[in-house]
């Protein structure tokens, strides 16, 4: 399963990874400065968030074991 960043311009940093999941940070400056957080969780569509706290919480929720998510 490929968890590389999407092929888009900008500076990419992988923040976290778990079984089948990856959280990437993208800093770009064109056409204006913006930081985005990409949550890759195939086969789901990539989620793009603009707040690191929300992105990390979403990553934690998706990477939690099934028993924890069901609780």
BELFEN-V36071 format. One record per run of one state. SS is the DSSP state (H for helix, E for strand, - for the rest). FROM is the first residue (numbers start at 1). LEN is the number of residues. If there is no record, write none. Layout:
BEGIN
ss:SS from:FROM len:LEN
ss:SS from:FROM len:LEN
END
This chain:
BEGIN
ss:- from:1 len:10
ss:E from:11 len:8
ss:- from:19 len:2
ss:E from:21 len:8
ss:- from:29 len:5
ss:E from:34 len:7
ss:- from:41 len:6
ss:E from:47 len:3
ss:- from:50 len:2
ss:H from:52 len:12
ss:- from:64 len:2
ss:H from:66 len:5
ss:- from:71 len:1
END
